[in-house]
């Protein structure tokens, strides 16, 4: 598994692709929360917190992570090296986790520079105003789980197609639906009432609970289960290909 992880991780930085992805992420998020006027701009919000940052990230990662993971298995299948990987003394679990961890680590590296936002926030804060660092670090913890969910979805999408663009589209669509789709369905009135319970099936509900500083085990279990589910689906897909 370590060899698969190293291959996947190093492939991002063997060319300019990894640096471009991280650069685009930092420029896009930095612009949204510090420069571009709108609902994600910290100055427009007027509160000393990073809520706009964590509200903007699902939109960014729903496109960025599928772009990172789209080549994981699609490229292997397209180049004909997938059969070679399946014949090596590696279990399907090791193969899937190696690819998953490689993509996950790149996304985690991308968010590391955003800790400097805390420094900027503290410099902009008045002397009599305190920053709730507990909520911020809880939000970062939830962000790691969110990245894990989107990465597992992207890995699964990559395993079902030999075309990277198709894998990217599938990964993005599934990620957006699981994050925002249930909220939309929840707002539909049926028989004069709304299906309020549907929002609990969406990632948005559980991620927002964590970003409010609520580390409820139900939210953690839900997000971890999404990652496990799509990794299991990826394993099933690879097992089908190997037969």
C-alpha positions, 0 to 999 in steps of 0.5 A: 500500500505504501508503494501505491501511496507514494506513486499516487502522491509523488505523481502530483508533484512530479509536474506542475499539476500539484502546485497549480491545484494548490495555487488555484485553491488558495487563490480562489478561497482567499479571493472569496473570503478576503477580496470579492464582495459577497456572502463569503466575504469576512469584512462584509459579514462583520464578525470575527470568525471564519464561518464564511471560509468554511461555508465556501469550501464545500463549493470549492472542494466539490470541484477541486477534489474530483479534479484531483482524484479523476485520474486515480483509476481512470488513467490506469485503465486507459493506459492498460496498467490496471491489469498489472496492478491487479496481478501484483501481490496487493489486496484490493483494500491496499490498492484502494486505500493507497490511491485514497490516501494519496489524493487525501494528503494532497488536499490536506496539504492544500489547506495547511496554508489557510492556518495563516488566516487565523493570524490575519483574523487575530490582527484584525480583531479589536483588543476587547474581542475574543476569537473562539478558537475551539469552534475554528479547530472543530471546523477544521476537524470537520473539514478533514472529514468532508475532504475524506468524503469527497475524496472517496467519492472521487476515487469511486467515480474514477474507478467506473470510467476510463475517461478522466473527464467523465470521472470528474463530472460523476465525482462532482455531481455525486459530491454536490448532490450528497452535500446540497441535494437533500436540502433541496428535496427537504424544501419541497412541500408534499401534501402541505408539509415539508420532508424535514427529515431529508436534510439529515441524509445530506452532508451539509447538515452534519458538516454545519453542525461540526462547524458550529462546534458541535462534535456529536458522535452522530455527525462523525459517524455519518461522515466516516460512513460516507467515506467507508461506503464509497471506498467499499463501492470502489473495491466492489468495482475493482473486484468486478474488473479483476474477474 
